[in-house]
């Protein structure tokens, strides 16, 4: 008998069997919960008395057979309550605050949509595991729309009321300054700030033509907001702005140091840079107690890191961490760097720094 055989821990093996089966079931439930968000099922069940699958389907305007199977999966997973004596289902109020649209930024069914999105590139990703390189933005046609939904939850709830106070720039924005949002996506941040501070001027930059087109249409009613197609690493905007923001944009960049250098150059002396990046450490063991760490590294592997590598980039990944982010900001020339957070965005660090 070998040392390996004698040291085999049967209890650990049993525990991992249970863990693996839990992963399998939870992965399946994440898809069901994403469907519950997209179809509005969770919203239609919110605050309602126990009901049959037929009643829930009628209230939701959906096909009963599909609704019944969906409810069965969620009942087995402990997401909804089931009363076998009456064959009724109910969404507990203790769960609805994390599953419905009224939950705002706490709605966990929004990020669950990323599971199916990432599954679309699984086979392609296996190939780059073997050959190196990465997957370009074009491989993720639904990503822009999903990020827009995530941004909307965060921005509408906290941008004006929570983020602006962190910057201590309310008076300046009210009086009128020049603001840029680099990697603006669908442009919602600039639009909301533009409505709130009509005397200030806002420009959103993004490399996505579709994103810029959507943003421009959305902000057509505002004359102080505009959008431009531009690569964050080649902005060429010298001392044009008093405030620059990036929201989860730097770690995706092929050349993040070039992007930060460009942001530094586009700020006027004394200007402020708000850099929002995922809340993480640059040290793996410091992330292991984070309940969202497995999800974070999965998103990194299957999107953030691989997109950067596709363009010959650094491949920083989602979990590049506050230590490395601070190092990059310092190298770019920023000073007085502080790290803050807001109530409605618990997954991100808010780096606020100054151009001397």
Order of alpha helices (4+ residues) and beta strands (2+ residues): alpha-alpha-alpha-alpha-alpha-beta-beta-alpha-alpha-alpha-alpha-alpha-alpha-beta-alpha-beta-alpha-beta-beta-alpha-beta-alpha-alpha-alpha-alpha-beta-beta
